[in-house]
Amino acid sequence: MKAHFRFVLPLLWGLSPAVWAVGQGDLTLTLGAGLERAHLDWNLADADGSPDVLSELTFDDQRLVRTDGELALDVNSGPFAGLAVRVNGHFVDVRSGQVTDRDWNQDNRQGLFSESRSALEGDTGRGGRILLGYHLRLGRVDLVPLAGWATRKRTLRIRNGTQIVGTASLEGLDSTYATRWSGPWLGAEIRATHGRWAAQLRLGTLFGDYEGEGDWNLRTDLAHPVSYRHRGNRAWLAEAQSMLAYQSERGWRLGVTLGYQAGRLESGTDTLFMASGTTIESPLNAVRQHSVWGMLNAGWQWH
């Protein structure tokens, strides 16, 4: 857990360009820790388009330990009154999960000729956002439209495989698949307070690029450490996160956070790198992911 905060804290303090304005507003630091469950799958066609689904990998029942941190600046007076700055980051440890790999030789997922199941064991992920916005007062509710840049990375390690259909040997399996979603982020915060209690809902979507890199360590006919690469520029990653917190008169706060995220790459390219130095390109039909998390958090607000 300490390693998580060693990553998050420098990001928060190092990237906030407006900390100087705290004398004219509120600066809030929030740290949280909890659990996340996630799912990821992708499928591709053969190089000539048939079968329409040649291979499909599903990374299911992912269990992760998650740490979040955010530095929020809200300017109340002066020439930048109404300005909102959000700098946040997260770090995850991938603890477990199940991987299913299927291959077909006919269209419409017919003619299954290979199926294996493996375990997710270890590795990490991280992500972050830098956002700017403006406060709009709507009665007792504060609406803050936000825009900025976001990125999300995960590395998944595949081990302990069992061949169910087919005769391939999976002894010594130690493969990886790393993902990256990045691009502009658009969304908004809705905040309301009642006495010492504060509620917040943040909605937003990343629109941009997806890239995945994999290493099939048992394939001697493929290059290493990058055996294949997935790329596409029509990706989106939507998120909803709610928080309920209690804030004391002295500035400290305690709360709980629930979040949900879902994303998809509509289409892209799979590039296979052969050990001989040649490459083979195939249509990447889709990449889909979703996750849900819950955390306890603590923070401090400076006025």
QUILIN-V183162 format. One record per run of one state. SS is the DSSP state (H for helix, E for strand, L for the rest). FROM is the first residue (numbers start at 0). TO is the last residue. Records with the same first field share a line. If there is no record, write none. Layout:
BEGIN
SS->FROM-TO  FROM-TO
END
This chain:
BEGIN
L->0-0  15-17  44-53  75-81  106-108  120-122  138-139  165-172  194-195  215-220  222-226  247-250  265-266  274-277  302-302
H->1-14  18-23
E->24-43  54-74  82-105  109-119  123-137  140-164  173-193  196-214  221-221  227-246  251-264  267-273  278-301
END
